[in-house]
């Protein structure tokens, strides 16, 4: 990868990380994430059998995929992010 492409890739990653932080780090974002965790039952295993029903590997794969999306968002929120969208000359720095 050329240095220019690598620099652009790095800037895009920073923009994405910052956007995730702006969207999900406020009170509304936390409310949405809590709702998604409850709706997709993040605290329960994806590969579990329901009582009286045979194990359904397709349903388990769907639950695992739903869980993976939330884990991805949580991972993005754990990364350091620039406080605004201006990657070239950021005005604020937000680091956890």
C-alpha positions as a printed Julia matrix, in Angstrom:
96×3 Matrix{Float64}:
   0.0     0.0    0.0
   1.36    3.4   -0.92
   1.96    5.97   1.82
  -0.86    8.17   0.47
  -3.34    5.31   0.51
  -2.21    4.29   3.99
  -2.66    7.85   5.25
  -6.14    8.07   3.69
  -7.06    4.7    5.21
  -5.91    5.92   8.62
  -7.96    9.11   8.28
 -11.04    7.12   7.29
 -10.65    4.86  10.32
 -10.33    7.91  12.57
 -13.44    9.48  10.99
 -15.39    6.24  11.52
 -14.26    5.88  15.14
 -15.19    9.49  15.81
 -18.6     9.04  14.17
 -19.36    5.98  16.33
 -18.43    7.98  19.42
 -20.62   10.94  18.41
 -23.61    8.7   17.65
 -23.48    6.3   20.59
 -21.61    8.05  23.41
 -24.37   10.48  24.47
 -27.45    9.74  26.56
 -29.58    8.86  23.51
 -26.89    6.57  22.13
 -26.56    4.78  25.45
 -30.34    4.38  25.58
 -30.33    2.85  22.09
 -27.47    0.49  22.94
 -29.19   -0.63  26.14
 -32.38   -1.25  24.15
 -30.48   -3.28  21.55
 -28.72   -5.31  24.26
 -32.08   -6.17  25.83
 -33.88   -6.81  22.52
 -31.16   -9.11  21.2
 -30.6   -10.7   24.63
 -26.88  -10.01  24.83
 -26.66  -11.58  28.28
 -27.77  -14.98  26.98
 -25.77  -17.46  24.92
 -26.43  -17.49  21.19
 -26.23  -21.27  21.03
 -28.87  -22.38  23.49
 -31.72  -24.83  23.19
 -35.3   -23.84  24.0
 -37.17  -26.19  26.31
 -39.17  -28.76  24.41
 -37.77  -27.7   21.03
 -34.91  -29.12  19.01
 -31.75  -27.06  18.64
 -32.01  -24.74  15.63
 -28.54  -23.93  14.22
 -29.94  -21.26  11.86
 -31.61  -19.36  14.7
 -28.4   -19.7   16.74
 -26.34  -18.27  13.88
 -28.74  -15.33  13.57
 -28.48  -14.63  17.32
 -24.7   -14.84  17.11
 -24.7   -12.35  14.22
 -26.88   -9.93  16.17
 -24.53  -10.21  19.11
 -21.52   -9.61  16.86
 -22.94   -6.28  15.64
 -23.32   -5.02  19.2
 -19.85   -6.24  20.14
 -18.46   -4.38  17.1
 -20.14   -1.13  18.19
 -18.86   -1.58  21.75
 -15.36   -2.18  20.38
 -15.54    1.02  18.3
 -16.6     2.95  21.41
 -13.58    1.63  23.32
 -11.12    3.1   20.8
  -9.62    6.57  21.21
 -11.37    9.1   18.98
 -10.85   12.66  17.84
 -13.57   14.87  19.29
 -14.71   16.29  15.96
 -14.87   15.19  12.34
 -11.91   17.32  11.24
  -9.17   14.72  11.04
  -6.7    17.13   9.43
  -6.8    19.73  12.24
  -8.94   18.51  15.13
 -10.19   21.16  17.5
 -10.71   18.83  20.46
  -9.24   15.53  21.53
 -11.34   12.9   23.32
  -9.37    9.94  24.61
 -10.6     7.25  26.95
